[in-house]
Amino acid sequence: MSYTLGQQTKKTTRIRRLFAAALVLGSAFGTVARARAQNITSPTTPSLITPPAGNSAFLLGHALGTQGYVCLPTSPGASTASWTVKGARPEATLTQSFFGQDFQIITHFLSPDASPNDAAPKPIPFGSATWQSSFDSSKVWAQVPIINTIPASIPAGSHPSCPNTGAIACLLLQSIGSQQGPTGGKILSQTTFVQRLNTKGGSAPADGCSVSTDVGNQTLVPYSADYYFFRKDK
């Protein structure tokens, strides 16, 4: 009898835990859905990395991941080399906190732009920075625009929105393509700009890429950042 009661107690405990998890997940989905209809206040940023008027933040994710680097010659035929992010893979998971639990809302990676818009470069790069919703699989591809011959980037440690000296730069990225999810989801497909702020870590190593024999080396450096997603005002 005690064995049966013990089994029933364990079963009841599991059901309660599953029910609690379902409630939390349901709340998470609901919060993200509401975020689509509400403005999120983004930090004050320098004009160079501030989206144009008429765009408002609608989603925020905290990223943990790695910044990839490839060792390439400093110029064709050069005997020296340096780390570059060109062709390297950014990989990160973006989360939001609900009731003290972090839930994945977006994945960040490199992929071909399958649905380029008018801002997309020509020819289309082999791979572009990509963000994909974990809820409806919608995507946005984006790159750093050039504003008056200057990339939309500020060095870490140069502004309160980018306070951590030595980290990777803070950026403004413009959508160069987007795609709805397979069932018509639009969480990210309406994104116009993405801000990368409050970066920590991720900078290229000080060694491992200086001479031609180092060419081809690759490394992944951990980093964190806050990503703000913008869309056109309605």
N, C-alpha and C positions, 0 to 999 in steps of 0.2 A: 504493500500500500504506500509506504513512504517513498519507494522508488517511483511509483506512478505520480505521486504528488510532486516529487522533485522534477520529473520530466515536464509536468504541466506548468510548474513555476518557471522553468527555463524557457518553455515555449511562449508563455505569457510575456516574459521579459523581452524575448526576441521580437515579438509582435509590437510591444510598446516602443522599442528602439526603432523599429522600422517605421512605425507611425510617426514618431518624432522626427525622424530623418525626412520622411515625406513632407511633413509640415514645413520644415526648414527649406527644403528644396522648392516647395510650392511658393513660399515667401520669396525665395531668391528669384524665381522666374517672374513673380509679380513685381518685385522691385525693379528688375531690369526693364520689364514692360513699361512701368510707370516712368522710368528714367527716359524712355524714348519720347515721352510727352512733356517732360519738364526740362528746364534749363539747369545746367550745372555751372556754378561759378568757378571759372578757371582763374589762376593767379594772374596778377599784373605781370606782363612780360615786355621786353624791349620790342619796339615796333618791327624790327627785322624778323622776329619769330611770332608775331601776333597775326592771326588770320584777319583778312579784310573785313570791314564792317559788313553786316548782313549775314554773318555766320555766328552761330552760338554753340557752345559745348553741350552735348546731350548725353555723354557717357564717359566715365573715368575708370581706368583699370590700372592696378599696380602690377608692374612686370618684374618677374624674376627670370633670368635667363643667362645666355652667353652671347658675347659679341665675337664673331669669327674674324680671323685675320689670315691673310695669305702673304707669304714673302715673295716679292717680285723685284726685278731689277729697277733701279732708280731711273734708268732711261735705256732705250734699246742698245744692247751690247755693252752696257756698263758693267764694271767689276764690283760695284757696290749695290746693295739691296736695302729695301725697307718694307715694313709691314703696311699692308693696305687692306681696307674692308672690301674693295672691289672684287666681286665674285665670291666673297666669303658669306657664310650662312649666319644670319641672325636667328636665334631661336629663343623664344620666351613664352611663358605662360602668364596671362593677365588675369588677375583675380579681383573680386570684391568681397568685403567682409559682411556677413549676415549673422547676427546673434553670436558674434565672437568666432565664427567659423569662416575660413576663406574658401570661396567657391570659384572655380575656373569659369571665366566668361568669354575669353578670347585666346586664341593661339596666334603667335607671331612667328613668321618664317619667311623664306625666300621661295618664290614660285613664278612661273611665267604669267604675264598679264593676259588673261584669257578674254578680257572684255575692255579694251582700251577706250579712253575718252579723248576729247580734243586736246587735253593737256599732255597726253602721253607722248614720249619722245619717238622719233622715227629715225632708224628702225627701232622696234620694240626690243628692250634688253632681253637677254636670255633669262634673267630672273630679276624680280623686283620685290621690294619689301611688301609683305602681305600680312593682313590681319583677318582672321576668320572667326566668326561668332561660334561659340560652343553651344549655343541654343538653337539657332536656325541655319547655321552653315553659310550665311551670307558673308561676302568678302569685300575688302577694299584693298587696292594696290596704291602705293603712294611713293613719291620721291621728293627730295629737297629741291625746291624751286630756286632759280637764280634771280635775285632781285637787284636790278641795276648793277649787274656783273658780280654781285656778292651772294654766295650761298646763304640761305636762311638758317643760320647756325650761330650760336654764341658759345664761347668756351666755358666749361664748368668753373665755378668760382667767381664768375663775373657779374652775377645778378642774384637777388634773393630767390628767384624761381629756379635757379641753377647753382646752388650754393657750394657744392662739394668739389673743391679744387682737386685736379688730377683725374677726375672722372671723364667719361666720354661726353661729348658736346651735347647741349640741348638744341632741339631742332624744331622747325616747322616743316611739315611734309604736306604736299598737295596731292589730292587724289588723281591718279592717272588711269583709273579704271575701277569698276565695281561690278558685283554680281549678286543677284538674289540667291537665296538658298533654294534647294531642290523643290521645296513646297511653297516657294514664294516669299520666304522670310526676308525682311528688309532692315534688320537691326543695323547692319554696317553698310548696306548698299547705297545709302543716302549720304554717306560721309563725304565731306568736301575737303577737310583739312584734318591733320593729326599733329598734335604737339607732343614732343618728348621732353619732359621736364624732370627736375629733381633727380638727376642721374647720380648713381654711385657705382664706382668701379668701371670695368669694361675697357679701359685704355690699353693700347698695345704694349706688349712687354718691352723692356729695355734691352733685351738681348735675344739672340736666336735668329736675327735677320740683319746682317750687315755686309756680307760679301756674297759673291756670285754662287759659292757652294751652298749657301743657305736657301737659294731660290727654290721654291716649292714647299718649304716648311709651312705648316698650318698650326694654328692654335685657337683655343676657345677660352675667352676670359669672362668670368662671371660678372654680371652687372644687375642693377635694379633701376627702375625709373617709373615715373607716372606718365601714362598716356591719356591725353584728352582728345576725344573725338568730336568734331564739329560738323554741323550741317547747315544748309541755308535756312534763314528765318522764314517762317510761313506768314 
